[in-house]
């Protein structure tokens, strides 16, 4: 679990920065890992505020629970979410990750294993 003295926004950014290239997770999985099971929407709001943060927050690696690229509207025209994911080897069709279970990275599992 992440430190308790950081804000929810900080914690979301920390988790998203840990998502490996070529993997995706969901808003809900991040919320669950942070101890706030029903906070998927809050995770999305936090990610919407990360465009000018450095180091970069790879928000393109966060999709909805069905693999839909629901955050795609928050990316610039020059480098859309689908393009970034495809560059990382993640197959996308109709704005959705194909074979989500193959590419899904669950922070509750993976970060606890790394501790």
C-alpha positions in Angstrom: 0.0 0.0 0.0 1.1 3.6 -0.7 2.1 6.1 2.0 -0.8 7.6 3.9 0.5 11.2 3.9 0.1 11.7 0.1 -3.0 13.0 -1.5 -5.3 10.8 -3.5 -4.1 12.6 -6.6 -0.4 11.9 -5.7 -1.2 8.2 -5.0 -2.9 7.8 -8.3 0.1 9.3 -10.1 2.5 7.0 -8.2 0.5 3.9 -9.1 0.1 4.9 -12.8 3.9 5.5 -13.1 4.4 1.9 -12.0 2.4 0.4 -14.8 4.9 -1.4 -17.1 5.1 -0.5 -20.7 2.9 -2.8 -22.8 0.4 -3.3 -20.0 -2.8 -1.6 -18.9 -4.9 -1.4 -15.8 -8.3 0.0 -15.0 -9.5 3.0 -13.0 -11.3 0.7 -10.6 -8.2 -1.5 -10.1 -6.2 1.6 -9.1 -9.0 2.7 -6.7 -9.2 -0.7 -5.2 -5.5 -0.8 -4.6 -5.6 2.6 -2.9 -8.3 1.3 -0.6 -11.2 3.1 -2.2 -13.1 0.4 -4.1 -15.8 2.7 -5.6 -13.4 5.5 -6.7 -12.9 4.7 -10.4 -14.4 8.0 -11.4 -12.1 9.9 -8.9 -9.1 8.1 -10.5 -10.2 9.3 -13.9 -10.6 12.9 -12.6 -7.1 12.7 -11.1 -5.6 11.4 -14.4 -7.3 14.2 -16.3 -5.2 16.7 -14.4 -1.8 15.0 -15.1 -1.1 16.4 -18.6 1.5 18.9 -17.5 3.1 16.9 -14.6 6.7 15.8 -14.8 7.9 13.2 -14.7 5.2 12.1 -17.1 2.2 10.1 -15.9 1.5 7.4 -18.5 -2.3 7.9 -18.2 -2.8 6.2 -21.6 -2.2 2.9 -19.8 -5.4 3.2 -17.8 -8.7 2.0 -19.4 -12.1 1.2 -18.1 -12.9 -2.3 -16.7 -13.9 -3.5 -20.2 -10.8 -2.3 -21.8 -12.4 0.7 -23.5 -10.3 3.8 -24.1 -12.7 6.1 -22.2 -9.9 8.6 -21.5 -9.1 9.1 -25.2 -10.8 12.5 -25.3 -8.3 13.9 -22.9 -5.3 13.3 -25.1 -4.0 15.7 -27.7 -4.7 15.1 -31.4 -0.9 14.6 -32.1 -0.6 11.6 -29.8 -3.9 9.9 -29.1 -4.3 7.2 -26.5 -4.8 4.4 -29.0 -1.6 5.3 -30.9 0.5 5.3 -27.7 -0.9 1.9 -26.7 -0.3 0.4 -30.1 3.3 1.7 -30.0 3.7 -0.3 -26.8 2.4 -3.5 -28.5 -1.1 -3.5 -27.2 -3.7 -4.4 -29.8 -6.6 -2.0 -30.1 -9.8 -2.3 -32.2 -12.8 0.0 -32.0 -11.2 2.0 -29.1 -10.9 -1.1 -27.0 -8.0 -3.3 -25.8 -8.1 -6.7 -27.5 -7.5 -9.6 -25.1 -7.6 -7.3 -22.0 -6.8 -10.2 -19.7 -3.5 -10.8 -21.5 -2.4 -7.1 -21.0 -4.0 -6.4 -17.7 -1.8 -5.3 -14.9 -3.5 -5.4 -11.5 -1.7 -3.2 -8.9 -3.3 -5.2 -6.0 -1.5 -8.3 -7.3 1.7 -7.0 -8.9 2.6 -4.3 -6.4 2.1 -6.6 -3.5 4.3 -9.2 -5.1 7.0 -6.6 -5.6 7.0 -5.5 -1.9 
